[in-house]
Amino acid sequence: MDKRFEQGRDFLKSNWHLVTETKSDQSRGMPMPPQEFPPEEDDSIVALPPVESAYAAITGAVPASPPSSLHYLLMNRKSRRVFSHTRLSMEQLSYLLWACEGVRENKGKFSYRTTPSGGARHPLDLYVFAHNVEGLKIGLYRYLPLEHSLVLEREGDDSVGLDDALNGQFRDSACVIMWAAVPYRSEWRYGKAADKLVALDAGHSCQNLYLACEALGLGTCAIGAYDQKKLDAYLGLDGEDMFALYAAPVGTPK
């Protein structure tokens, strides 16, 4: 095997033996990390429209997933990179965020969501830069899945800086959804074997975004080629305990 690729290939393999060979913080009795970071008392919170009513308002239909509908979405799902200047509605954004990391059932210490996650740890936080979204100030928001709400992290149009962090892939989109890894949520249970699970979770979540966009007549394009330090700084992350992992601009296809 070419030694240049050895480290990356090892990361992709199942390293489940590490779970039994090393003690996890869970087995040591360490406290479980919270499902999300709660907002501060003076944070600006935006409640998103309930998912069922949002879907009905957008499509005029009751949410359902007959096989023929799923087949259509899978057949037509693709990366879309050119967007019109059509505003995204709050109902559309609500549905997209719920599709990515929405809570179906909150059990207190963990939750069942729209995406699978190893041990229901859900080691991802979602951020949204709202550039052209009806009813939202332009700025950076963090999604609170337990409340199905947004917390305003920073107001203002810094899309130029975001475009730079995304290596020119902002694409004049209505919004950009970004996934931040919070590795300790999975490391707490799985120790050194958690890395791969975090990456898999991002894939699950982003595929849901693709399918939800297709269902709502929107488009997206996943971005893995971003500037790590710049995107971490843009999101206000330390780059160690939390760091950018994935991003996707969203808009109405031209």
LOMI-983312 format. One line per 8 residues: number of its first residue (from 0); their letters; for each residue z, x, y of C-alpha. Coordinates in nm, 2 decimals. Each point is the difference from the previous one (the first is absolute). Layout:
<rs>
NUM) A) Z:X:Y ~ ...
</rs>
This chain:
<rs>
0) MDKRFEQG) 0.00:0.00:0.00 ~ -0.08:0.12:0.35 ~ 0.34:0.11:0.15 ~ -0.10:-0.14:0.34 ~ 0.05:-0.36:-0.13 ~ 0.30:0.05:-0.22 ~ 0.27:-0.12:0.24 ~ -0.19:-0.31:0.10
8) RDFLKSNW) -0.08:-0.09:-0.36 ~ 0.37:0.05:-0.11 ~ 0.10:-0.24:0.28 ~ -0.23:-0.27:-0.14 ~ 0.14:0.03:-0.35 ~ 0.29:-0.20:-0.14 ~ 0.31:0.21:0.05 ~ 0.24:-0.25:-0.15
16) HLVTETKS) 0.19:0.27:-0.19 ~ 0.15:0.10:0.34 ~ 0.18:-0.33:0.01 ~ 0.21:0.09:-0.31 ~ 0.01:0.38:0.06 ~ 0.15:-0.03:0.35 ~ 0.27:-0.24:0.13 ~ -0.11:-0.26:0.25
24) DQSRGMPM) 0.22:-0.10:0.30 ~ 0.03:-0.35:-0.16 ~ 0.15:0.15:-0.32 ~ 0.24:0.20:0.22 ~ 0.12:-0.32:0.15 ~ -0.14:0.06:0.35 ~ -0.06:-0.31:0.22 ~ -0.34:-0.17:-0.02
32) PPQEFPPE) -0.21:0.05:0.31 ~ -0.08:-0.32:0.19 ~ -0.32:-0.19:-0.05 ~ -0.09:0.05:0.36 ~ 0.14:0.15:0.32 ~ 0.15:-0.28:0.20 ~ -0.11:-0.03:0.37 ~ 0.24:0.09:0.28
40) EDDSIVAL) 0.18:-0.27:0.19 ~ -0.22:0.04:0.31 ~ -0.33:0.03:-0.19 ~ -0.27:-0.25:0.08 ~ -0.07:-0.21:-0.32 ~ -0.31:-0.21:-0.06 ~ 0.02:-0.26:-0.27 ~ -0.33:-0.03:-0.18
48) PPVESAYA) -0.15:-0.34:-0.10 ~ 0.11:-0.11:-0.36 ~ -0.26:0.11:-0.25 ~ -0.09:-0.34:-0.14 ~ -0.07:-0.16:0.34 ~ -0.17:0.31:0.12 ~ -0.24:-0.01:-0.30 ~ -0.07:-0.37:0.05
56) AITGAVPA) -0.06:0.05:0.38 ~ -0.25:0.28:-0.07 ~ -0.19:-0.15:-0.30 ~ 0.08:-0.37:0.01 ~ 0.10:0.03:-0.36 ~ 0.33:0.01:-0.20 ~ 0.06:0.35:-0.14 ~ -0.13:0.02:-0.35
64) SPPSSLHY) -0.16:0.27:-0.22 ~ -0.24:-0.15:-0.26 ~ -0.18:0.26:-0.20 ~ -0.33:-0.07:0.18 ~ 0.16:0.07:0.33 ~ 0.15:0.33:-0.12 ~ -0.34:0.09:-0.15 ~ -0.17:-0.05:0.33
72) LLMNRKSR) 0.25:0.22:0.18 ~ -0.03:0.28:-0.25 ~ -0.38:-0.02:0.00 ~ -0.02:0.02:0.38 ~ 0.29:0.23:0.08 ~ -0.12:0.32:0.18 ~ 0.09:0.23:0.28 ~ -0.11:-0.13:0.33
80) RVFSHTRL) -0.01:0.24:0.30 ~ -0.18:-0.18:0.28 ~ 0.19:-0.28:0.18 ~ -0.07:-0.25:0.28 ~ 0.24:-0.05:0.29 ~ 0.13:-0.33:-0.15 ~ 0.37:-0.04:0.04 ~ 0.22:-0.02:-0.31
88) SMEQLSYL) 0.22:-0.31:-0.01 ~ 0.37:0.02:-0.07 ~ -0.06:-0.21:-0.31 ~ -0.25:0.25:-0.13 ~ 0.23:0.29:0.07 ~ 0.29:-0.19:-0.16 ~ -0.20:-0.05:-0.32 ~ -0.12:0.36:-0.02
96) LWACEGVR) 0.35:0.15:0.03 ~ 0.14:-0.25:-0.25 ~ -0.28:0.10:-0.24 ~ 0.09:0.36:0.04 ~ 0.37:-0.01:-0.04 ~ 0.11:-0.36:0.02 ~ 0.32:-0.12:-0.16 ~ -0.03:-0.27:-0.26
104) ENKGKFSY) 0.36:0.00:-0.10 ~ 0.29:0.20:0.15 ~ 0.27:0.09:-0.25 ~ 0.22:0.17:0.26 ~ -0.01:0.37:-0.12 ~ -0.36:-0.03:-0.10 ~ -0.29:-0.25:0.04 ~ -0.31:-0.12:-0.18
112) RTTPSGGA) -0.30:0.04:0.22 ~ -0.38:-0.06:0.00 ~ -0.05:0.35:-0.13 ~ 0.14:0.18:-0.31 ~ 0.24:0.29:0.04 ~ 0.18:0.22:-0.25 ~ 0.35:-0.14:-0.04 ~ -0.06:-0.24:0.29
120) RHPLDLYV) 0.09:0.29:0.24 ~ -0.29:-0.06:0.25 ~ 0.01:0.35:0.16 ~ -0.24:-0.09:0.29 ~ 0.04:-0.13:0.35 ~ -0.29:-0.16:0.18 ~ -0.09:0.07:0.36 ~ -0.26:-0.18:0.21
128) FAHNVEGL) -0.17:0.11:0.31 ~ -0.10:-0.33:0.16 ~ -0.30:0.07:0.22 ~ -0.17:-0.34:0.03 ~ 0.23:-0.26:-0.16 ~ 0.06:-0.34:0.15 ~ 0.35:-0.06:0.11 ~ 0.11:0.37:-0.03
136) KIGLYRYL) 0.05:0.26:0.26 ~ -0.21:0.31:-0.06 ~ 0.23:0.25:-0.17 ~ 0.15:0.13:-0.32 ~ 0.19:-0.23:-0.23 ~ 0.20:0.04:-0.32 ~ -0.02:-0.28:-0.26 ~ 0.33:-0.14:-0.13
144) PLEHSLVL) -0.09:-0.15:-0.34 ~ 0.33:-0.16:-0.07 ~ -0.02:-0.20:0.33 ~ -0.38:-0.02:0.01 ~ 0.02:0.12:0.36 ~ -0.12:0.29:0.22 ~ 0.22:0.23:0.20 ~ -0.16:0.15:0.31
152) EREGDDSV) 0.04:0.38:-0.03 ~ -0.20:0.09:0.31 ~ -0.20:-0.20:0.25 ~ -0.33:0.13:0.15 ~ -0.35:0.10:-0.08 ~ 0.00:0.34:-0.16 ~ -0.30:-0.06:-0.22 ~ -0.15:0.33:0.12
160) GLDDALNG) 0.29:0.19:-0.15 ~ -0.02:-0.21:-0.32 ~ -0.37:0.07:-0.03 ~ 0.07:0.37:0.03 ~ 0.27:-0.02:-0.28 ~ -0.25:-0.20:-0.21 ~ -0.27:0.27:0.05 ~ -0.22:-0.24:0.20
168) QFRDSACV) 0.03:-0.30:-0.24 ~ 0.17:-0.25:0.22 ~ -0.34:-0.17:0.03 ~ 0.09:-0.23:0.29 ~ 0.18:-0.22:-0.25 ~ 0.21:-0.31:0.08 ~ 0.30:0.17:-0.17 ~ 0.08:0.29:-0.22
176) IMWAAVPY) 0.24:-0.04:-0.29 ~ 0.19:0.32:-0.10 ~ 0.22:0.07:-0.30 ~ 0.29:0.23:0.03 ~ 0.17:0.14:-0.31 ~ 0.37:-0.03:-0.03 ~ 0.03:0.21:-0.32 ~ 0.38:-0.02:-0.05
184) RSEWRYGK) -0.03:-0.37:-0.08 ~ -0.17:0.11:-0.32 ~ 0.16:0.34:-0.04 ~ 0.34:-0.17:-0.01 ~ -0.09:-0.14:-0.34 ~ -0.28:0.23:-0.13 ~ 0.08:0.34:0.14 ~ -0.28:0.25:-0.01
192) AADKLVAL) -0.23:-0.25:-0.19 ~ -0.01:-0.23:0.31 ~ -0.28:0.18:0.19 ~ -0.28:-0.15:-0.21 ~ 0.15:-0.35:0.02 ~ 0.00:0.01:0.38 ~ -0.37:0.09:0.00 ~ -0.08:-0.28:-0.25
200) DAGHSCQN) 0.19:-0.25:0.21 ~ -0.22:0.08:0.30 ~ -0.31:-0.06:-0.21 ~ 0.13:-0.34:-0.12 ~ 0.08:-0.10:0.36 ~ -0.33:0.11:0.15 ~ -0.21:-0.18:-0.26 ~ 0.19:-0.32:0.09
208) LYLACEAL) -0.10:0.06:0.36 ~ -0.37:0.03:-0.10 ~ 0.01:-0.32:-0.20 ~ 0.19:-0.19:0.27 ~ -0.25:0.12:0.27 ~ -0.29:-0.11:-0.22 ~ 0.17:-0.35:-0.04 ~ 0.04:-0.03:0.37
216) GLGTCAIG) -0.35:0.12:0.10 ~ 0.14:0.33:0.14 ~ -0.07:0.36:-0.09 ~ 0.19:0.32:-0.05 ~ -0.05:0.36:-0.11 ~ 0.28:0.21:-0.16 ~ 0.07:0.34:0.16 ~ 0.14:0.29:-0.19
224) AYDQKKLD) -0.15:0.27:0.22 ~ 0.23:0.00:0.30 ~ 0.20:0.27:0.18 ~ 0.34:-0.01:-0.16 ~ 0.20:0.16:0.28 ~ -0.17:-0.21:0.27 ~ 0.03:-0.33:-0.18 ~ 0.37:0.07:-0.09
232) AYLGLDGE) 0.06:0.07:0.37 ~ -0.19:-0.31:0.11 ~ 0.22:-0.22:-0.23 ~ 0.32:0.19:0.11 ~ 0.07:0.12:-0.36 ~ 0.18:0.32:-0.09 ~ -0.27:0.11:-0.25 ~ 0.27:0.06:-0.27
240) DMFALYAA) 0.20:-0.31:-0.08 ~ -0.28:-0.22:0.13 ~ -0.36:0.09:0.05 ~ -0.34:-0.16:0.04 ~ -0.18:-0.06:-0.33 ~ -0.30:-0.23:0.06 ~ -0.17:-0.19:0.27 ~ -0.27:-0.27:0.04
248) PVGTPK) -0.16:-0.15:0.31 ~ -0.06:-0.37:-0.01 ~ -0.25:-0.22:0.19 ~ -0.27:-0.26:-0.02 ~ -0.31:0.16:-0.15 ~ -0.30:0.02:0.23
</rs>
